[in-house]
Amino acid sequence: MRSRDRPLIPRFMRPPPPPHDPRERILQRLLGPWHVRQFPPGDARLAYFTPRGLLHLQLWHPEAGVSVLTPSRLTNGRFEVFPVDGWKHPAIDVDALSATLERRLGVSAIDRGALARALEELVALPQRRALALTRHDARPGALLH
């Protein structure tokens, strides 16, 4: 069974609480067994979070029921893993995230290069564009940088 064909939340599991509930976001891409999820276009949270440094991705491992929020102002600049001992657990960087996933949860780490590309395309670039708009930069091409 392909990853896209599996249930989003396994039957044996209760959905995680917000902001870790994957049903709040849509699938953007797959990184191995991990789903990269983000609020859908037009969602009020996406519009609010983007220019304020709160934009983030959710990395969801549907088979393990593990959720990771990527660093933003929402998570004090850290990764946030759920569930670790039944609650949220901060990871200061990718090394700490990998250790938490592999050693504490027995889940495969996320490919660093693919994660960096997803963060650039789905978080950093939209935030730069939103900041250019909030600064009322009307120069031609201002949003292309």
N, CA, C and O of each residue as an XYZ file, in Angstrom:
580
protein
N       0.844     -1.179      0.000
C       0.000      0.000      0.000
C       0.890      1.243      0.000
O       1.818      1.353      0.802
N       0.603      2.156     -0.889
C       1.365      3.400     -0.965
C       0.998      4.312      0.195
O      -0.085      4.204      0.772
N       1.921      5.217      0.528
C       1.704      6.130      1.653
C       0.446      6.971      1.468
O      -0.268      7.236      2.436
N       0.168      7.393      0.238
C      -1.006      8.228     -0.018
C      -2.311      7.446      0.157
O      -3.371      8.043      0.347
N      -2.236      6.106      0.094
C      -3.432      5.282      0.197
C      -3.768      4.899      1.639
O      -4.882      4.454      1.917
N      -2.821      5.067      2.549
C      -3.038      4.694      3.940
C      -3.890      5.746      4.636
O      -3.923      6.903      4.217
N      -4.585      5.340      5.708
C      -5.360      6.340      6.444
C      -4.441      7.390      7.056
O      -3.315      7.090      7.452
N      -4.929      8.608      7.129
C      -4.155      9.704      7.692
C      -3.838      9.451      9.163
O      -2.722      9.699      9.618
N      -4.823      8.960      9.893
C      -4.639      8.626     11.305
C      -5.031      7.158     11.459
O      -6.169      6.790     11.166
N      -4.093      6.306     11.918
C      -4.420      4.891     12.068
C      -5.647      4.685     12.956
O      -5.889      5.461     13.880
N      -6.405      3.653     12.675
C      -7.649      3.390     13.398
C      -7.447      3.257     14.901
O      -8.323      3.639     15.677
N      -6.306      2.720     15.323
C      -6.068      2.468     16.740
C      -5.733      3.744     17.515
O      -5.598      3.705     18.738
N      -5.601      4.845     16.833
C      -5.078      6.059     17.448
C      -6.119      7.170     17.487
O      -6.885      7.355     16.541
N      -6.136      7.901     18.590
C      -6.952      9.112     18.658
C      -6.182     10.224     17.953
O      -4.952     10.243     18.000
N      -6.881     11.147     17.305
C      -6.174     12.256     16.651
C      -5.407     13.074     17.690
O      -5.889     13.283     18.803
N      -4.217     13.532     17.321
C      -3.480     14.386     18.247
C      -4.194     15.727     18.418
O      -4.980     16.128     17.559
N      -3.925     16.411     19.511
C      -4.568     17.716     19.714
C      -3.961     18.770     18.789
O      -2.819     18.632     18.350
N      -4.720     19.812     18.497
C      -4.126     20.929     17.755
C      -2.970     21.502     18.572
O      -3.047     21.511     19.801
N      -1.957     21.957     17.965
C      -1.732     22.151     16.533
C      -1.112     20.937     15.839
O      -0.576     21.066     14.739
N      -1.177     19.772     16.462
C      -0.549     18.579     15.886
C      -1.510     17.679     15.112
O      -1.100     16.624     14.629
N      -2.764     18.066     14.986
C      -3.737     17.270     14.257
C      -3.494     17.437     12.751
O      -3.651     18.539     12.226
N      -3.116     16.368     12.056
C      -2.799     16.495     10.627
C      -4.004     16.828      9.757
O      -3.846     17.240      8.608
N      -5.195     16.655     10.292
C      -6.393     16.951      9.505
C      -6.569     18.450      9.289
O      -7.373     18.862      8.453
N      -5.827     19.274     10.033
C      -5.907     20.729      9.865
C      -5.128     21.216      8.644
O      -5.288     22.359      8.216
N      -4.300     20.362      8.097
C      -3.408     20.767      7.011
C      -3.560     19.825      5.822
O      -4.135     18.742      5.932
N      -3.035     20.264      4.693
C      -3.073     19.421      3.490
C      -1.664     18.921      3.172
O      -0.664     19.537      3.542
N      -1.620     17.802      2.484
C      -0.355     17.210      2.075
C       0.288     18.069      0.991
O      -0.339     18.379     -0.022
N       1.546     18.449      1.216
C       2.303     19.213      0.228
C       3.281     18.317     -0.536
O       3.469     18.473     -1.742
N       3.898     17.379      0.183
C       4.837     16.444     -0.438
C       5.160     15.333      0.547
O       4.800     15.395      1.722
N       5.841     14.324      0.046
C       6.284     13.214      0.879
C       7.799     13.254      0.998
O       8.503     13.510      0.021
N       8.293     13.000      2.202
C       9.723     12.832      2.446
C       9.886     11.447      3.057
O       9.904     11.304      4.280
N      10.004     10.431      2.213
C      10.016      9.059      2.706
C       8.674      8.775      3.367
O       7.628      9.031      2.771
N       8.687      8.246      4.602
C       7.420      7.951      5.280
C       6.749      9.187      5.879
O       5.638      9.097      6.400
N       7.411     10.327      5.807
C       6.903     11.555      6.417
C       6.063     12.352      5.428
O       6.448     12.522      4.271
N       4.915     12.839      5.889
C       4.080     13.760      5.116
C       4.480     15.175      5.501
O       4.580     15.496      6.685
N       4.708     16.012      4.511
C       4.916     17.440      4.764
C       3.560     18.090      4.550
O       3.002     18.044      3.453
N       3.035     18.697      5.609
C       1.675     19.251      5.581
C       1.718     20.734      5.931
O       2.563     21.189      6.703
N       0.772     21.482      5.333
C       0.665     22.914      5.583
C      -0.806     23.309      5.432
O      -1.585     22.608      4.787
N      -1.168     24.433      6.032
C      -2.538     24.914      5.904
C      -2.854     25.134      4.430
O      -1.983     25.543      3.663
N      -4.083     24.870      4.033
C      -4.438     25.015      2.619
C      -4.455     26.477      2.181
O      -4.639     27.371      3.006
N      -4.262     26.723      0.873
C      -4.372     28.093      0.359
C      -5.733     28.676      0.744
O      -6.752     27.989      0.680
N      -5.736     29.924      1.136
C      -6.976     30.581      1.513
C      -7.348     30.404      2.978
O      -8.276     31.057      3.457
N      -6.648     29.541      3.694
C      -6.922     29.338      5.118
C      -6.488     30.595      5.887
O      -5.403     31.125      5.649
N      -7.323     31.060      6.794
C      -7.035     32.280      7.553
C      -5.747     32.155      8.363
O      -5.036     33.143      8.549
N      -5.440     30.947      8.847
C      -4.195     30.761      9.620
C      -2.975     30.987      8.744
O      -1.993     31.583      9.186
N      -3.029     30.519      7.517
C      -1.903     30.705      6.598
C      -1.684     32.198      6.349
O      -0.551     32.677      6.378
N      -2.760     32.920      6.109
C      -2.658     34.365      5.864
C      -2.150     35.107      7.091
O      -1.385     36.063      6.962
N      -2.562     34.682      8.270
C      -2.144     35.354      9.496
C      -0.695     35.001      9.856
O       0.092     35.885     10.197
N      -0.349     33.727      9.782
C       0.976     33.270     10.209
C       2.106     33.757      9.309
O       3.184     34.089      9.801
N       1.878     33.803      8.012
C       2.967     34.039      7.059
C       3.735     35.330      7.311
O       4.959     35.261      7.425
N       3.116     36.494      7.407
C       3.923     37.710      7.580
C       4.418     37.922      9.010
O       5.159     38.871      9.267
N       4.025     37.061      9.940
C       4.368     37.261     11.348
C       5.448     36.313     11.863
O       5.723     36.292     13.063
N       6.062     35.533     10.983
C       7.099     34.607     11.418
C       6.554     33.390     12.139
O       7.300     32.677     12.811
N       5.260     33.148     12.004
C       4.626     32.004     12.656
C       4.417     30.827     11.702
O       3.993     29.749     12.119
N       4.718     31.043     10.422
C       4.504     29.998      9.428
C       5.430     28.821      9.712
O       6.603     29.003     10.037
N       4.898     27.638      9.588
C       5.645     26.419      9.874
C       5.062     25.283      9.049
O       4.010     25.418      8.425
N       5.754     24.187      9.062
C       5.252     22.967      8.433
C       4.962     21.951      9.516
O       5.540     21.989     10.602
N       4.066     21.053      9.204
C       3.880     19.894     10.055
C       4.447     18.709      9.306
O       4.131     18.487      8.137
N       5.279     17.957      9.980
C       5.793     16.710      9.451
C       5.035     15.610     10.180
O       5.105     15.516     11.405
N       4.319     14.788      9.446
C       3.433     13.791     10.038
C       3.853     12.407      9.584
O       3.972     12.152      8.386
N       4.078     11.517     10.529
C       4.401     10.121     10.234
C       3.140      9.316     10.547
O       2.918      8.954     11.703
N       2.304      9.025      9.530
C       1.004      8.414      9.790
C       1.073      7.027     10.419
O       0.200      6.669     11.210
N       2.082      6.251     10.089
C       2.156      4.900     10.657
C       2.496      4.940     12.145
O       1.984      4.133     12.921
N       3.348      5.867     12.540
C       3.763      5.969     13.943
C       2.886      6.935     14.735
O       2.884      6.909     15.966
N       2.137      7.789     14.029
C       1.321      8.777     14.722
C       2.150      9.862     15.378
O       1.782     10.390     16.428
N       3.282     10.196     14.749
C       4.186     11.206     15.291
C       4.078     12.477     14.456
O       4.076     12.434     13.226
N       3.990     13.605     15.150
C       3.895     14.906     14.503
C       5.083     15.763     14.922
O       5.499     15.753     16.081
N       5.619     16.503     13.959
C       6.694     17.462     14.230
C       6.285     18.793     13.617
O       5.954     18.858     12.433
N       6.306     19.848     14.412
C       6.148     21.196     13.876
C       7.540     21.762     13.678
O       8.408     21.610     14.537
N       7.752     22.415     12.543
C       9.069     22.989     12.279
C       9.206     24.325     13.020
O       8.209     24.935     13.406
N      10.450     24.767     13.213
C      10.681     25.980     13.995
C       9.989     27.219     13.419
O       9.976     27.454     12.210
N       9.416     27.997     14.337
C       8.810     29.287     14.008
C       8.683     30.048     15.329
O       9.054     29.545     16.390
N       8.162     31.246     15.243
C       7.900     31.984     16.477
C       6.859     31.265     17.327
O       6.843     31.415     18.549
N       6.001     30.493     16.693
C       4.971     29.724     17.395
C       5.588     28.697     18.357
O       5.028     28.415     19.416
N       6.745     28.143     17.974
C       7.404     27.106     18.773
C       8.714     27.611     19.392
O       9.597     26.819     19.719
N       8.827     28.913     19.546
C      10.052     29.523     20.103
C      11.305     29.133     19.322
O      12.379     28.962     19.899
N      11.157     28.995     18.013
C      12.303     28.710     17.154
C      12.820     27.289     17.242
O      13.938     27.014     16.807
N      12.033     26.382     17.794
C      12.450     24.990     17.943
C      11.493     24.062     17.212
O      10.357     24.426     16.905
N      11.972     22.868     16.944
C      11.071     21.824     16.482
C      10.221     21.412     17.678
O      10.671     21.475     18.822
N       8.994     20.991     17.405
C       8.136     20.498     18.476
C       7.615     19.127     18.070
O       6.942     18.987     17.048
N       7.928     18.120     18.875
C       7.567     16.734     18.578
C       6.418     16.313     19.486
O       6.410     16.618     20.679
N       5.450     15.611     18.908
C       4.333     15.078     19.689
C       4.015     13.684     19.185
O       3.979     13.498     17.969
N       3.786     12.703     20.021
C       3.865     12.712     21.471
C       5.192     12.138     21.964
O       5.671     11.127     21.450
N       5.758     12.769     22.932
C       6.911     12.239     23.654
C       6.479     12.201     25.112
O       6.197     13.240     25.711
N       6.428     11.026     25.669
C       5.900     10.833     27.023
C       4.511     11.458     27.157
O       4.168     12.029     28.191
N       3.721     11.336     26.087
C       2.340     11.788     26.105
C       2.128     13.262     25.861
O       0.990     13.728     25.925
N       3.185     14.020     25.581
C       2.998     15.450     25.363
C       3.999     16.002     24.367
O       4.683     15.245     23.679
N       4.083     17.310     24.290
C       4.958     18.009     23.345
C       6.388     18.039     23.889
O       6.623     18.171     25.090
N       7.331     17.912     22.950
C       8.746     17.895     23.323
C       9.524     18.793     22.364
O       9.461     18.589     21.152
N      10.262     19.793     22.885
C      11.044     20.662     22.005
C      12.360     20.003     21.587
O      12.958     19.239     22.345
N      12.789     20.311     20.380
C      14.104     19.888     19.891
C      14.762     21.122     19.302
O      14.219     21.743     18.388
N      15.926     21.479     19.819
C      16.558     22.753     19.482
C      17.067     22.815     18.042
O      17.140     23.897     17.461
N      17.420     21.658     17.456
C      17.929     21.642     16.086
C      17.663     20.274     15.464
O      17.047     19.406     16.082
N      18.135     20.097     14.237
C      17.863     18.852     13.516
C      18.529     17.658     14.196
O      17.973     16.560     14.195
N      19.719     17.859     14.781
C      20.373     16.757     15.490
C      19.535     16.297     16.678
O      19.337     15.098     16.875
N      19.045     17.241     17.462
C      18.203     16.898     18.614
C      16.888     16.273     18.148
O      16.377     15.352     18.786
N      16.341     16.772     17.041
C      15.120     16.195     16.480
C      15.358     14.741     16.083
O      14.574     13.861     16.437
N      16.437     14.492     15.348
C      16.753     13.129     14.907
C      16.927     12.197     16.096
O      16.438     11.068     16.073
N      17.621     12.658     17.140
C      17.830     11.831     18.330
C      16.498     11.505     18.995
O      16.272     10.365     19.400
N      15.624     12.485     19.110
C      14.319     12.251     19.721
C      13.516     11.245     18.906
O      12.929     10.316     19.461
N      13.491     11.429     17.597
C      12.715     10.533     16.741
C      13.248      9.103     16.790
O      12.485      8.151     16.954
N      14.562      8.967     16.645
C      15.143      7.628     16.546
C      15.259      6.932     17.895
O      14.870      5.772     18.027
N      15.787      7.624     18.892
C      16.061      6.974     20.185
C      14.855      6.885     21.097
O      14.651      5.874     21.769
N      14.061      7.932     21.124
C      12.934      7.943     22.064
C      11.658      7.372     21.468
O      10.829      6.806     22.181
N      11.503      7.525     20.134
C      10.249      7.088     19.510
C      10.418      5.924     18.538
O       9.427      5.336     18.106
N      11.657      5.583     18.187
C      11.889      4.485     17.255
C      11.395      4.762     15.851
O      10.994      3.844     15.137
N      11.423      6.029     15.451
C      10.931      6.459     14.136
C      12.114      6.975     13.321
O      13.028      7.595     13.865
N      12.092      6.718     12.023
C      13.181      7.169     11.159
C      13.273      8.689     11.141
O      12.264      9.393     11.146
N      14.504      9.172     11.118
C      14.741     10.615     11.032
C      14.326     11.125      9.653
O      14.153     10.355      8.709
N      14.175     12.419      9.570
C      13.769     13.075      8.325
C      15.023     13.465      7.559
O      15.977     13.975      8.146
N      15.027     13.230      6.261
C      16.166     13.601      5.421
C      16.428     15.103      5.523
O      15.557     15.914      5.208
N      17.618     15.461      5.960
C      17.959     16.873      6.206
C      17.885     17.737      4.957
O      17.326     18.833      4.989
N      18.442     17.253      3.869
C      18.435     18.035      2.640
C      17.028     18.275      2.120
O      16.688     19.389      1.721
N      16.217     17.236      2.124
C      14.832     17.368      1.659
C      14.039     18.279      2.583
O      13.200     19.054      2.123
N      14.300     18.191      3.886
C      13.623     19.073      4.833
C      14.037     20.524      4.595
O      13.193     21.419      4.610
N      15.318     20.759      4.377
C      15.794     22.125      4.121
C      15.132     22.705      2.870
O      14.742     23.873      2.861
N      15.002     21.898      1.820
C      14.355     22.374      0.591
C      12.879     22.689      0.838
O      12.371     23.707      0.367
N      12.198     21.818      1.573
C      10.774     22.051      1.864
C      10.596     23.323      2.684
O       9.684     24.108      2.426
N      11.462     23.527      3.669
C      11.371     24.738      4.497
C      11.626     25.997      3.670
O      10.957     27.013      3.857
N      12.581     25.931      2.768
C      12.881     27.090      1.923
C      11.689     27.408      1.026
O      11.261     28.559      0.944
N      11.155     26.390      0.354
C      10.084     26.608     -0.623
C       8.735     26.925      0.019
O       7.981     27.748     -0.499
N       8.429     26.282      1.136
C       7.084     26.387      1.707
C       6.976     27.320      2.905
O       5.870     27.662      3.325
N       8.116     27.737      3.462
C       8.084     28.645      4.616
C       8.875     29.926      4.338
O       8.313     31.021      4.355
N      10.170     29.790      4.083
C      11.030     30.972      3.952
C      10.625     31.861      2.778
O      10.501     33.075      2.938
N      10.421     31.276      1.611
C      10.061     32.065      0.435
C       8.717     32.775      0.608
O       8.640     33.975      0.346
N       7.650     32.082      1.041
C       6.385     32.801      1.271
C       6.504     33.908      2.327
O       5.866     34.953      2.208
N       7.319     33.674      3.355
C       7.485     34.719      4.377
C       8.199     35.939      3.807
O       7.826     37.074      4.107
N       9.232     35.710      2.982
C       9.925     36.846      2.360
C       8.973     37.628      1.462
O       8.994     38.859      1.455
N       8.148     36.923      0.713
C       7.179     37.605     -0.154
C       6.176     38.400      0.666
O       5.854     39.537      0.322
N       5.683     37.813      1.743
C       4.705     38.506      2.590
C       5.321     39.737      3.246
O       4.660     40.769      3.367
N       6.570     39.640      3.667
C       7.236     40.798      4.276
C       7.410     41.923      3.266
O       7.262     43.098      3.601
N       7.726     41.556      2.028
C       7.858     42.581      0.989
C       6.525     43.301      0.787
O       6.499     44.515      0.589
N       5.432     42.565      0.837
C       4.108     43.183      0.681
C       3.755     44.070      1.875
O       3.186     45.149      1.704
N       4.090     43.618      3.073
C       3.744     44.408      4.259
C       4.583     45.672      4.356
O       4.204     46.624      5.039
N       5.709     45.683      3.681
C       6.542     46.893      3.652
C       6.131     47.824      2.516
O       6.755     48.859      2.280
N       5.067     47.431      1.819
C       4.532     48.224      0.698
C       5.587     48.485     -0.345
O       5.682     49.590     -0.880
N       6.372     47.488     -0.634
C       7.409     47.600     -1.652
C       6.760     47.359     -3.006
O       6.490     46.216     -3.375
N       6.514     48.418     -3.736
C       5.792     48.315     -4.989
C       6.717     48.294     -6.209
O       6.247     48.390     -7.343
N       8.017     48.169     -5.985
C       8.944     48.127     -7.124
C       8.671     46.898     -7.978
O       8.386     45.826     -7.444
N       8.754     47.040     -9.296
C       8.588     45.858    -10.151
C       9.616     44.788     -9.775
O      10.800     45.086     -9.617
N       9.172     43.591     -9.639
C      10.074     42.485     -9.322
C      10.391     42.343     -7.852
O      11.169     41.462     -7.487
N       9.815     43.179     -6.983
C      10.153     43.135     -5.562
C       9.837     41.778     -4.949
O      10.508     41.344     -4.013
N       8.832     41.121     -5.467
C       8.443     39.824     -4.885
C       9.193     38.646     -5.487
O       8.924     37.496     -5.141
N      10.114     38.920     -6.367
C      10.871     37.855     -7.011
C      12.146     37.531     -6.269
O      12.852     36.600     -6.657
N      12.463     38.250     -5.236
C      13.732     38.049     -4.508
C      13.539     37.278     -3.236
O      14.504     37.027     -2.513
